[in-house]
Amino acid sequence: MHATVRPATERELSSLLTDYAAKRIPIEVAGAGSKRSVGRPVQAAATLTTAGLRGITLYEPTELVMAARAGTSLAEVESELGAHGQMLAFEPLDVGPMFGAATFQGTIGAAFATNLSGARRITSGAARDHVLGVRAVNGRGEVFQSGGRVMKNVTGYDVARGLAGSWGTLAVLSEVTFKVMPMPERTATLALWGLTDELAVEAMCAAMGAPYEVSGAVHLQTPLAARLQDER
């Protein structure tokens, strides 16, 4: 029987992973599960979710730094940042609606563990470019910490960035520290419907070469664009 476990503390997370490793039980690591349909299905005897590890543990708006436990929802993080006129500049990608799930279900830990970033990536970088430090538990149940509250400026292994995009296969994140950015005073979205692939590429090239700060350019092919239009 496939079990789902939800540790409430880092110590409990460590204990569970130690036990699974000793018994050689394969597990699936998830946050809220909004990205489970991405890639191939995982063959596991149990699912370990970090959704019980919640809460913002540090926020210094003047220093543009925030830390939160891995299971903290992106909605909570972005709401707190928005109240101070700040944002996650890498624009976390919400893939839930693409697979029939609800919107705004992702967690901050999963945002960094998967490194899935939005269209703003071309100017602001990916999620991994904004992580400052992590606390995590490896496959043997050992708790470790990498990085801190400032950008790494010395030589050596940048483990925190190395874990970004690993999808929980190298370690389970328990807490992440990341930099945030001021929110633009004004933004606008321009949508052009019905363009062929060639015209869309031409339009995006023209936009990126314009004297405006374009944060992202995306072309959706006809089938996906029609699907999104129906769901507006």
Secondary structure as a PSIPRED ss2 file (coil, helix, strand):
# PSIPRED VFORMAT (PSIPRED V4.0)

   1 M C   1.000  0.000  0.000
   2 H C   1.000  0.000  0.000
   3 A E   0.000  0.000  1.000
   4 T E   0.000  0.000  1.000
   5 V E   0.000  0.000  1.000
   6 R C   1.000  0.000  0.000
   7 P C   1.000  0.000  0.000
   8 A C   1.000  0.000  0.000
   9 T C   1.000  0.000  0.000
  10 E H   0.000  1.000  0.000
  11 R H   0.000  1.000  0.000
  12 E H   0.000  1.000  0.000
  13 L H   0.000  1.000  0.000
  14 S H   0.000  1.000  0.000
  15 S H   0.000  1.000  0.000
  16 L H   0.000  1.000  0.000
  17 L H   0.000  1.000  0.000
  18 T H   0.000  1.000  0.000
  19 D H   0.000  1.000  0.000
  20 Y H   0.000  1.000  0.000
  21 A H   0.000  1.000  0.000
  22 A H   0.000  1.000  0.000
  23 K H   0.000  1.000  0.000
  24 R C   1.000  0.000  0.000
  25 I C   1.000  0.000  0.000
  26 P C   1.000  0.000  0.000
  27 I E   0.000  0.000  1.000
  28 E E   0.000  0.000  1.000
  29 V E   0.000  0.000  1.000
  30 A E   0.000  0.000  1.000
  31 G C   1.000  0.000  0.000
  32 A C   1.000  0.000  0.000
  33 G C   1.000  0.000  0.000
  34 S C   1.000  0.000  0.000
  35 K C   1.000  0.000  0.000
  36 R C   1.000  0.000  0.000
  37 S C   1.000  0.000  0.000
  38 V C   1.000  0.000  0.000
  39 G C   1.000  0.000  0.000
  40 R C   1.000  0.000  0.000
  41 P C   1.000  0.000  0.000
  42 V C   1.000  0.000  0.000
  43 Q C   1.000  0.000  0.000
  44 A C   1.000  0.000  0.000
  45 A C   1.000  0.000  0.000
  46 A E   0.000  0.000  1.000
  47 T E   0.000  0.000  1.000
  48 L E   0.000  0.000  1.000
  49 T E   0.000  0.000  1.000
  50 T C   1.000  0.000  0.000
  51 A C   1.000  0.000  0.000
  52 G C   1.000  0.000  0.000
  53 L C   1.000  0.000  0.000
  54 R C   1.000  0.000  0.000
  55 G C   1.000  0.000  0.000
  56 I E   0.000  0.000  1.000
  57 T E   0.000  0.000  1.000
  58 L E   0.000  0.000  1.000
  59 Y E   0.000  0.000  1.000
  60 E E   0.000  0.000  1.000
  61 P H   0.000  1.000  0.000
  62 T H   0.000  1.000  0.000
  63 E H   0.000  1.000  0.000
  64 L C   1.000  0.000  0.000
  65 V E   0.000  0.000  1.000
  66 M E   0.000  0.000  1.000
  67 A E   0.000  0.000  1.000
  68 A E   0.000  0.000  1.000
  69 R E   0.000  0.000  1.000
  70 A C   1.000  0.000  0.000
  71 G C   1.000  0.000  0.000
  72 T C   1.000  0.000  0.000
  73 S E   0.000  0.000  1.000
  74 L H   0.000  1.000  0.000
  75 A H   0.000  1.000  0.000
  76 E H   0.000  1.000  0.000
  77 V H   0.000  1.000  0.000
  78 E H   0.000  1.000  0.000
  79 S H   0.000  1.000  0.000
  80 E H   0.000  1.000  0.000
  81 L H   0.000  1.000  0.000
  82 G H   0.000  1.000  0.000
  83 A C   1.000  0.000  0.000
  84 H C   1.000  0.000  0.000
  85 G C   1.000  0.000  0.000
  86 Q E   0.000  0.000  1.000
  87 M E   0.000  0.000  1.000
  88 L C   1.000  0.000  0.000
  89 A C   1.000  0.000  0.000
  90 F C   1.000  0.000  0.000
  91 E C   1.000  0.000  0.000
  92 P E   0.000  0.000  1.000
  93 L C   1.000  0.000  0.000
  94 D C   1.000  0.000  0.000
  95 V C   1.000  0.000  0.000
  96 G H   0.000  1.000  0.000
  97 P H   0.000  1.000  0.000
  98 M H   0.000  1.000  0.000
  99 F H   0.000  1.000  0.000
 100 G C   1.000  0.000  0.000
 101 A C   1.000  0.000  0.000
 102 A C   1.000  0.000  0.000
 103 T C   1.000  0.000  0.000
 104 F C   1.000  0.000  0.000
 105 Q C   1.000  0.000  0.000
 106 G C   1.000  0.000  0.000
 107 T E   0.000  0.000  1.000
 108 I H   0.000  1.000  0.000
 109 G H   0.000  1.000  0.000
 110 A H   0.000  1.000  0.000
 111 A H   0.000  1.000  0.000
 112 F H   0.000  1.000  0.000
 113 A H   0.000  1.000  0.000
 114 T H   0.000  1.000  0.000
 115 N C   1.000  0.000  0.000
 116 L C   1.000  0.000  0.000
 117 S E   0.000  0.000  1.000
 118 G C   1.000  0.000  0.000
 119 A C   1.000  0.000  0.000
 120 R C   1.000  0.000  0.000
 121 R H   0.000  1.000  0.000
 122 I H   0.000  1.000  0.000
 123 T H   0.000  1.000  0.000
 124 S H   0.000  1.000  0.000
 125 G C   1.000  0.000  0.000
 126 A C   1.000  0.000  0.000
 127 A H   0.000  1.000  0.000
 128 R H   0.000  1.000  0.000
 129 D H   0.000  1.000  0.000
 130 H C   1.000  0.000  0.000
 131 V E   0.000  0.000  1.000
 132 L E   0.000  0.000  1.000
 133 G E   0.000  0.000  1.000
 134 V E   0.000  0.000  1.000
 135 R E   0.000  0.000  1.000
 136 A E   0.000  0.000  1.000
 137 V E   0.000  0.000  1.000
 138 N E   0.000  0.000  1.000
 139 G C   1.000  0.000  0.000
 140 R C   1.000  0.000  0.000
 141 G C   1.000  0.000  0.000
 142 E C   1.000  0.000  0.000
 143 V E   0.000  0.000  1.000
 144 F E   0.000  0.000  1.000
 145 Q E   0.000  0.000  1.000
 146 S E   0.000  0.000  1.000
 147 G E   0.000  0.000  1.000
 148 G C   1.000  0.000  0.000
 149 R C   1.000  0.000  0.000
 150 V C   1.000  0.000  0.000
 151 M C   1.000  0.000  0.000
 152 K C   1.000  0.000  0.000
 153 N C   1.000  0.000  0.000
 154 V C   1.000  0.000  0.000
 155 T C   1.000  0.000  0.000
 156 G C   1.000  0.000  0.000
 157 Y C   1.000  0.000  0.000
 158 D C   1.000  0.000  0.000
 159 V H   0.000  1.000  0.000
 160 A H   0.000  1.000  0.000
 161 R H   0.000  1.000  0.000
 162 G H   0.000  1.000  0.000
 163 L H   0.000  1.000  0.000
 164 A C   1.000  0.000  0.000
 165 G C   1.000  0.000  0.000
 166 S C   1.000  0.000  0.000
 167 W C   1.000  0.000  0.000
 168 G C   1.000  0.000  0.000
 169 T C   1.000  0.000  0.000
 170 L C   1.000  0.000  0.000
 171 A E   0.000  0.000  1.000
 172 V E   0.000  0.000  1.000
 173 L E   0.000  0.000  1.000
 174 S E   0.000  0.000  1.000
 175 E E   0.000  0.000  1.000
 176 V E   0.000  0.000  1.000
 177 T E   0.000  0.000  1.000
 178 F E   0.000  0.000  1.000
 179 K E   0.000  0.000  1.000
 180 V C   1.000  0.000  0.000
 181 M E   0.000  0.000  1.000
 182 P E   0.000  0.000  1.000
 183 M C   1.000  0.000  0.000
 184 P C   1.000  0.000  0.000
 185 E C   1.000  0.000  0.000
 186 R C   1.000  0.000  0.000
 187 T C   1.000  0.000  0.000
 188 A C   1.000  0.000  0.000
 189 T C   1.000  0.000  0.000
 190 L C   1.000  0.000  0.000
 191 A C   1.000  0.000  0.000
 192 L C   1.000  0.000  0.000
 193 W C   1.000  0.000  0.000
 194 G C   1.000  0.000  0.000
 195 L C   1.000  0.000  0.000
 196 T C   1.000  0.000  0.000
 197 D H   0.000  1.000  0.000
 198 E H   0.000  1.000  0.000
 199 L H   0.000  1.000  0.000
 200 A H   0.000  1.000  0.000
 201 V H   0.000  1.000  0.000
 202 E H   0.000  1.000  0.000
 203 A H   0.000  1.000  0.000
 204 M H   0.000  1.000  0.000
 205 C H   0.000  1.000  0.000
 206 A H   0.000  1.000  0.000
 207 A H   0.000  1.000  0.000
 208 M H   0.000  1.000  0.000
 209 G C   1.000  0.000  0.000
 210 A C   1.000  0.000  0.000
 211 P C   1.000  0.000  0.000
 212 Y C   1.000  0.000  0.000
 213 E C   1.000  0.000  0.000
 214 V C   1.000  0.000  0.000
 215 S C   1.000  0.000  0.000
 216 G C   1.000  0.000  0.000
 217 A C   1.000  0.000  0.000
 218 V C   1.000  0.000  0.000
 219 H C   1.000  0.000  0.000
 220 L C   1.000  0.000  0.000
 221 Q C   1.000  0.000  0.000
 222 T H   0.000  1.000  0.000
 223 P H   0.000  1.000  0.000
 224 L H   0.000  1.000  0.000
 225 A H   0.000  1.000  0.000
 226 A H   0.000  1.000  0.000
 227 R H   0.000  1.000  0.000
 228 L H   0.000  1.000  0.000
 229 Q H   0.000  1.000  0.000
 230 D H   0.000  1.000  0.000
 231 E C   1.000  0.000  0.000
 232 R C   1.000  0.000  0.000
